[in-house]
Amino acid sequence: MTGPASHRRPELDIARAIGILCVLYGHALEMTFLGRAQEPGFAFAQWRFLYSFHMPLFFLVSGMLFRERRTRDAIANALLLLLIAAAVHALGWLGTWGLGDPGATLDSLLFPLLNGYGFYTSVVWFLVALSFVQLAHHAMARSGPAGRAAVAALLAASFVVAQMTGTYRFQMGALLPGAVFYAIGHWLARSGHAGPPAGLRSFLIPAAIAATLLLAPLNNGCLLDPVARCGIPALNGGVAVWMAFGTIGFAPAFLVTALLGSLGVLWSAQTLAQRGGGVATALSALGARTLDLLIVNGFVLQFVQPHLKRLIADGAPAWVGVAWALGLTMAQVLLLPLLGRATGPLIALARGIAETTVGGRSTPSASRS
């Protein structure tokens, strides 16, 4: 998610900045309600809204950055993402082991690496899913009708198996919806779709956001049943989109809501990029560091957030948890220049291993995902 400045597209960096802020804030909100006795309430309402589109947004933007490349380079890029996920997980395990956690066993280190889920730094699930989605999209772009149908069938089968068996190996439940939004993003970029005119965007942006706000809480159904309530036990009922586990509620509602939310952010980013100014510059710079922020957030979730959660009394007013969530989000952004220094060598090492593995130097870059 970082790359050469010459390849950057400001509107997409701004969209990713908005997306990563949604991720940071959404994760921090979980301190208020996840696994607690009280009803989710206002904090959950915000979380459900953000989760309804923020990961589809990242797949869509990644698809907009897709470009044709050699198969060797596509494999190297996918391997880079997998190696970063593995390294971040291993560092999370090492820190937990160093703190004397008896759960930090050799099995807990190796099992996620072999199965692609259950990471100590849980946010890296997205890198695993994105690596497979990229490869699937590359295979479809290089194949004829029969090959594309075969890849699509494999993606569909992975989703069905995950739904039927509850297995999340290699984020199987997230691959199909992720691939759909990746393909939508590629289509938007390939078709030269620059978004609606600036004047029309001023009406469409609030309409898309309002529709997402309205539809997200209505998505209480199951995959193919809009009436049944399929809740998540830790949330005391209700549905939230949780792509890491293939939890999307009623599929048509998910597709519409996620697309409207993603387009609302994308159009907002286009407007900000055209107007320029300090806000656009700051968001564009932040969007260029989304991979760094994702890695930092993984360690915050593992080592910081559990301690902060103890400061929020079970049943505390919603504003308390929201205030903590806002503060934690701002802290991660402000500390990025300091904490992000550690991510550069890690990413460089992963890139070197990926290039060496496929044989020769290639140009894998998470920003071009």
VEXDREN-2710 file (C-alpha; in Angstrom, 1 decimal):
% VEXDREN-2710
k/r/px/py/pz
1/MET/0.0/0.0/0.0
2/THR/3.0/2.2/-0.3
3/GLY/4.8/2.8/-3.5
4/PRO/6.7/5.2/-5.7
5/ALA/5.3/8.8/-5.8
6/SER/5.3/8.8/-9.6
7/HIS/2.7/6.1/-9.6
8/ARG/0.3/7.7/-7.1
9/ARG/-3.2/8.8/-7.9
10/PRO/-4.3/11.4/-5.3
11/GLU/-8.0/10.6/-5.4
12/LEU/-7.3/6.9/-4.7
13/ASP/-4.8/7.8/-1.9
14/ILE/-7.5/10.0/-0.4
15/ALA/-10.1/7.2/-0.7
16/ARG/-7.7/4.8/1.0
17/ALA/-7.0/7.4/3.7
18/ILE/-10.7/7.6/4.4
19/GLY/-11.0/3.9/4.4
20/ILE/-8.1/3.3/6.8
21/LEU/-9.5/5.9/9.2
22/CYS/-12.8/3.9/9.1
23/VAL/-10.8/0.8/9.9
24/LEU/-8.9/2.3/12.8
25/TYR/-12.0/3.9/14.3
26/GLY/-14.2/0.8/13.7
27/HIS/-11.7/-1.4/15.4
28/ALA/-11.4/1.0/18.4
29/LEU/-15.2/1.1/18.7
30/GLU/-15.2/-2.6/19.5
31/MET/-13.9/-1.8/23.0
32/THR/-17.4/-0.5/23.8
33/PHE/-19.6/-3.4/22.9
34/LEU/-17.8/-6.5/21.6
35/GLY/-18.2/-9.4/24.0
36/ARG/-19.9/-7.2/26.7
37/ALA/-23.2/-7.6/28.5
38/GLN/-24.8/-4.3/27.4
39/GLU/-26.7/-3.8/24.2
40/PRO/-24.4/-2.5/21.4
41/GLY/-26.2/0.9/21.1
42/PHE/-24.8/4.0/19.4
43/ALA/-21.2/2.7/19.1
44/PHE/-22.4/-0.4/17.4
45/ALA/-24.6/1.6/15.0
46/GLN/-21.5/3.5/13.9
47/TRP/-19.5/0.3/13.6
48/ARG/-22.2/-1.4/11.6
49/PHE/-22.3/1.5/9.2
50/LEU/-18.5/1.6/8.7
51/TYR/-18.2/-2.2/8.4
52/SER/-20.9/-2.3/5.8
53/PHE/-18.5/-0.8/3.2
54/HIS/-14.9/-0.1/4.4
55/MET/-13.4/-3.5/3.4
56/PRO/-15.3/-3.6/0.1
57/LEU/-13.9/-0.1/-0.5
58/PHE/-10.3/-1.4/-0.2
59/PHE/-10.9/-4.2/-2.6
60/LEU/-12.6/-1.8/-5.1
61/VAL/-9.7/0.7/-4.9
62/SER/-7.2/-2.1/-5.2
63/GLY/-9.0/-3.3/-8.3
64/MET/-8.8/0.2/-9.8
65/LEU/-5.0/-0.1/-9.5
66/PHE/-4.8/-3.4/-11.2
67/ARG/-2.6/-3.6/-14.2
68/GLU/-1.5/-6.3/-16.6
69/ARG/1.8/-7.9/-15.6
70/ARG/3.8/-11.0/-16.1
71/THR/2.6/-14.0/-14.2
72/ARG/5.9/-14.1/-12.3
73/ASP/5.4/-10.6/-11.1
74/ALA/1.8/-11.3/-10.1
75/ILE/3.0/-14.2/-8.0
76/ALA/5.7/-12.1/-6.5
77/ASN/3.2/-9.4/-5.5
78/ALA/0.9/-12.0/-4.0
79/LEU/3.8/-13.6/-2.1
80/LEU/4.9/-10.2/-0.8
81/LEU/1.5/-9.7/0.8
82/LEU/1.5/-13.2/2.3
83/LEU/5.1/-12.7/3.7
84/ILE/4.1/-9.4/5.3
85/ALA/1.1/-11.1/6.9
86/ALA/3.3/-13.9/8.2
87/ALA/6.0/-11.6/9.5
88/VAL/3.5/-9.3/11.3
89/HIS/1.8/-12.4/12.8
90/ALA/5.2/-13.8/14.0
91/LEU/6.2/-10.5/15.6
92/GLY/2.8/-10.4/17.3
93/TRP/3.3/-13.9/18.6
94/LEU/6.9/-13.1/19.7
95/GLY/5.6/-10.1/21.7
96/THR/2.9/-12.1/23.3
97/TRP/5.3/-14.9/24.2
98/GLY/7.7/-12.4/25.6
99/LEU/5.0/-11.1/27.9
100/GLY/4.6/-14.6/29.3
101/ASP/1.3/-15.5/27.8
102/PRO/0.9/-19.3/28.2
103/GLY/-1.2/-19.3/25.0
104/ALA/1.8/-18.3/22.9
105/THR/2.8/-21.9/22.0
106/LEU/4.6/-23.2/19.0
107/ASP/1.3/-24.4/17.6
108/SER/-0.2/-20.9/17.9
109/LEU/2.7/-19.6/15.9
110/LEU/2.7/-22.2/13.1
111/PHE/-1.0/-22.9/12.8
112/PRO/-2.0/-19.5/11.3
113/LEU/0.9/-19.6/8.9
114/LEU/-0.2/-23.0/7.6
115/ASN/-4.0/-22.3/7.6
116/GLY/-4.1/-18.6/6.7
117/TYR/-6.3/-17.5/9.7
118/GLY/-6.1/-17.0/13.4
119/PHE/-3.3/-14.5/13.2
120/TYR/-2.1/-12.8/16.4
121/THR/-2.3/-9.5/14.6
122/SER/-5.7/-10.2/13.1
123/VAL/-5.9/-7.3/10.6
124/VAL/-3.5/-9.0/8.3
125/TRP/-6.3/-11.3/7.1
126/PHE/-6.9/-8.6/4.5
127/LEU/-3.4/-9.1/3.0
128/VAL/-4.0/-12.9/2.7
129/ALA/-7.4/-12.4/1.1
130/LEU/-6.1/-9.7/-1.3
131/SER/-3.2/-11.9/-2.4
132/PHE/-5.6/-14.6/-3.5
133/VAL/-8.0/-12.1/-5.1
134/GLN/-5.2/-10.6/-7.1
135/LEU/-4.0/-13.9/-8.3
136/ALA/-7.6/-14.9/-9.2
137/HIS/-8.1/-11.7/-11.1
138/HIS/-4.8/-12.1/-12.9
139/ALA/-5.7/-15.6/-13.9
140/MET/-9.1/-14.4/-15.3
141/ALA/-7.5/-11.6/-17.2
142/ARG/-5.1/-14.0/-18.8
143/SER/-7.7/-16.8/-19.6
144/GLY/-10.4/-17.4/-22.1
145/PRO/-14.0/-17.9/-21.3
146/ALA/-13.5/-21.4/-20.0
147/GLY/-10.6/-20.4/-17.7
148/ARG/-12.6/-17.4/-16.3
149/ALA/-15.5/-19.6/-15.6
150/ALA/-13.3/-22.1/-13.8
151/VAL/-11.7/-19.4/-11.6
152/ALA/-15.2/-17.9/-10.9
153/ALA/-16.4/-21.4/-9.9
154/LEU/-13.5/-21.8/-7.5
155/LEU/-14.2/-18.5/-5.8
156/ALA/-17.9/-19.4/-5.5
157/ALA/-17.1/-22.8/-4.1
158/SER/-14.7/-21.3/-1.5
159/PHE/-17.5/-19.0/-0.3
160/VAL/-20.1/-21.9/-0.2
161/VAL/-17.7/-24.2/1.7
162/ALA/-17.0/-21.4/4.2
163/GLN/-20.7/-20.7/4.7
164/MET/-21.5/-24.4/5.1
165/THR/-18.6/-25.5/7.3
166/GLY/-17.6/-22.4/9.1
167/THR/-14.0/-22.7/8.0
168/TYR/-12.0/-19.5/7.4
169/ARG/-8.9/-21.0/6.1
170/PHE/-7.1/-18.4/3.9
171/GLN/-10.2/-16.2/4.4
172/MET/-12.3/-18.4/2.1
173/GLY/-15.5/-16.5/3.1
174/ALA/-14.0/-13.2/2.0
175/LEU/-12.6/-14.2/-1.4
176/LEU/-15.7/-14.1/-3.5
177/PRO/-17.1/-10.8/-2.2
178/GLY/-13.6/-9.3/-2.3
179/ALA/-13.1/-10.5/-5.9
180/VAL/-16.5/-9.0/-6.9
181/PHE/-15.5/-5.5/-5.6
182/TYR/-12.0/-5.9/-7.0
183/ALA/-13.5/-6.6/-10.4
184/ILE/-15.9/-3.6/-10.1
185/GLY/-12.8/-1.4/-9.4
186/HIS/-11.0/-2.8/-12.4
187/TRP/-14.0/-2.1/-14.6
188/LEU/-14.3/1.5/-13.3
189/ALA/-10.6/2.1/-14.1
190/ARG/-10.6/0.2/-17.5
191/SER/-13.7/2.0/-18.7
192/GLY/-12.2/5.4/-18.0
193/HIS/-15.0/6.1/-15.5
194/ALA/-14.0/9.4/-13.8
195/GLY/-17.0/9.6/-11.7
196/PRO/-20.0/11.9/-12.1
197/PRO/-19.4/15.6/-12.9
198/ALA/-18.5/17.8/-9.9
199/GLY/-21.9/19.5/-9.8
200/LEU/-23.7/16.2/-9.7
201/ARG/-21.4/14.7/-7.1
202/SER/-22.6/17.3/-4.6
203/PHE/-26.0/15.6/-4.7
204/LEU/-24.8/12.0/-5.2
205/ILE/-22.3/11.9/-2.3
206/PRO/-24.8/12.7/0.5
207/ALA/-27.4/10.5/-1.2
208/ALA/-25.0/7.5/-1.3
209/ILE/-24.0/8.0/2.3
210/ALA/-27.6/8.5/3.5
211/ALA/-28.6/5.3/1.7
212/THR/-25.8/3.4/3.3
213/LEU/-26.8/4.7/6.7
214/LEU/-30.4/3.6/6.0
215/LEU/-29.6/0.2/4.5
216/ALA/-26.8/-1.0/6.9
217/PRO/-29.1/-1.5/9.9
218/LEU/-31.8/-3.1/7.8
219/ASN/-29.4/-5.9/6.6
220/ASN/-30.4/-8.4/9.4
221/GLY/-31.0/-11.3/7.1
222/CYS/-29.1/-14.4/6.3
223/LEU/-27.2/-15.0/3.0
224/LEU/-30.3/-15.8/0.9
225/ASP/-33.0/-14.9/3.4
226/PRO/-33.8/-11.2/4.0
227/VAL/-36.3/-12.0/6.8
228/ALA/-34.4/-14.3/9.2
229/ARG/-32.2/-12.7/11.8
230/CYS/-28.7/-14.1/11.7
231/GLY/-26.9/-12.4/14.5
232/ILE/-23.3/-12.7/15.9
233/PRO/-23.4/-14.0/19.5
234/ALA/-20.8/-11.5/20.7
235/LEU/-23.0/-8.6/19.4
236/ASN/-26.1/-9.5/21.4
237/GLY/-28.1/-10.0/18.2
238/GLY/-28.1/-8.0/14.9
239/VAL/-26.0/-8.3/11.8
240/ALA/-22.8/-6.6/10.9
241/VAL/-20.7/-7.1/7.8
242/TRP/-17.6/-8.9/8.9
243/MET/-15.8/-9.9/5.7
244/ALA/-13.0/-11.6/7.5
245/PHE/-15.5/-14.3/8.4
246/GLY/-17.6/-14.1/5.3
247/THR/-20.4/-12.5/7.4
248/ILE/-22.3/-10.3/5.0
249/GLY/-26.0/-10.7/6.0
250/PHE/-28.4/-10.8/3.1
251/ALA/-26.2/-10.9/-0.1
252/PRO/-28.2/-8.4/-2.3
253/ALA/-28.4/-6.0/0.6
254/PHE/-24.7/-6.3/1.2
255/LEU/-23.8/-5.7/-2.4
256/VAL/-26.0/-2.6/-2.7
257/THR/-25.0/-1.1/0.6
258/ALA/-21.3/-1.8/0.2
259/LEU/-21.3/-0.4/-3.3
260/LEU/-23.1/2.8/-2.3
261/GLY/-20.8/3.4/0.6
262/SER/-17.7/2.7/-1.5
263/LEU/-18.8/5.0/-4.3
264/GLY/-19.7/7.7/-1.8
265/VAL/-16.2/7.6/-0.4
266/LEU/-14.6/7.4/-3.9
267/TRP/-16.6/10.4/-5.2
268/SER/-15.8/12.4/-2.0
269/ALA/-12.1/11.6/-2.6
270/GLN/-12.4/12.8/-6.2
271/THR/-14.0/16.1/-5.1
272/LEU/-11.3/16.6/-2.4
273/ALA/-8.5/15.8/-4.9
274/GLN/-9.8/18.4/-7.4
275/ARG/-10.2/21.1/-4.8
276/GLY/-6.8/20.5/-3.3
277/GLY/-5.9/22.3/-0.2
278/GLY/-4.4/21.1/3.1
279/VAL/-7.0/18.5/3.8
280/ALA/-6.5/16.8/0.5
281/THR/-2.7/16.9/0.9
282/ALA/-2.9/15.5/4.4
283/LEU/-5.3/12.7/3.4
284/SER/-3.2/11.9/0.3
285/ALA/-0.1/11.5/2.4
286/LEU/-2.0/9.3/4.9
287/GLY/-3.4/7.2/2.1
288/ALA/0.2/6.5/0.9
289/ARG/0.9/4.9/4.3
290/THR/-2.1/2.6/4.6
291/LEU/-0.1/-0.5/4.8
292/ASP/2.0/1.0/7.6
293/LEU/-1.1/2.0/9.5
294/LEU/-2.6/-1.4/9.0
295/ILE/0.5/-3.1/10.5
296/VAL/0.6/-0.6/13.4
297/ASN/-3.1/-1.2/14.0
298/GLY/-2.5/-4.9/14.2
299/PHE/-0.1/-4.4/17.2
300/VAL/-2.5/-1.9/18.8
301/LEU/-5.3/-4.4/18.7
302/GLN/-3.1/-7.1/20.2
303/PHE/-1.2/-5.2/22.9
304/VAL/-2.9/-1.9/23.6
305/GLN/-6.6/-2.1/23.1
306/PRO/-7.3/-5.0/25.6
307/HIS/-5.8/-2.8/28.3
308/LEU/-7.8/0.2/27.3
309/LYS/-11.0/-1.8/27.2
310/ARG/-10.6/-2.5/30.9
311/LEU/-10.9/1.3/31.5
312/ILE/-14.4/1.3/30.0
313/ALA/-16.9/0.0/32.5
314/ASP/-19.4/-2.6/31.2
315/GLY/-22.6/-0.5/30.7
316/ALA/-20.8/2.8/30.5
317/PRO/-22.5/5.6/28.5
318/ALA/-21.9/5.4/24.7
319/TRP/-20.0/8.6/24.6
320/VAL/-17.3/7.2/26.8
321/GLY/-16.4/4.4/24.4
322/VAL/-16.8/6.7/21.4
323/ALA/-14.4/9.2/23.0
324/TRP/-11.8/6.5/23.7
325/ALA/-12.2/5.2/20.1
326/LEU/-11.6/8.7/18.6
327/GLY/-8.6/9.2/20.9
328/LEU/-7.1/5.9/20.0
329/THR/-7.6/6.5/16.2
330/MET/-6.0/9.9/16.4
331/ALA/-3.1/8.5/18.4
332/GLN/-2.3/5.9/15.8
333/VAL/-2.3/8.5/13.1
334/LEU/-0.1/11.0/15.0
335/LEU/2.4/8.3/16.0
336/LEU/2.7/6.9/12.5
337/PRO/5.9/8.8/11.7
338/LEU/7.5/7.2/14.7
339/LEU/6.0/3.7/14.7
340/GLY/6.1/3.5/10.9
341/ARG/9.9/3.5/10.9
342/ALA/9.8/-0.2/11.9
343/THR/7.6/-1.2/9.0
344/GLY/9.9/-0.1/6.2
345/PRO/12.6/-2.7/6.8
346/LEU/10.0/-5.4/7.3
347/ILE/8.3/-4.6/4.0
348/ALA/11.7/-4.4/2.2
349/LEU/12.8/-7.7/3.6
350/ALA/9.5/-9.3/2.5
351/ARG/9.9/-7.8/-1.0
352/GLY/13.4/-9.1/-1.3
353/ILE/12.3/-12.6/-0.4
354/ALA/9.4/-12.5/-2.8
355/GLU/11.5/-11.4/-5.7
356/THR/14.2/-14.0/-4.9
357/THR/11.6/-16.8/-4.7
358/VAL/10.1/-16.1/-8.1
359/GLY/13.5/-15.7/-9.6
360/GLY/14.9/-12.3/-10.5
361/ARG/13.9/-8.8/-9.7
362/SER/10.2/-7.9/-10.3
363/THR/8.1/-4.9/-9.2
364/PRO/5.7/-6.1/-6.6
365/SER/4.1/-3.2/-4.7
366/ALA/1.3/-3.3/-2.3
367/SER/0.2/0.1/-3.5
368/ARG/-0.5/-1.3/-6.9
369/SER/-2.7/-4.0/-5.4
END
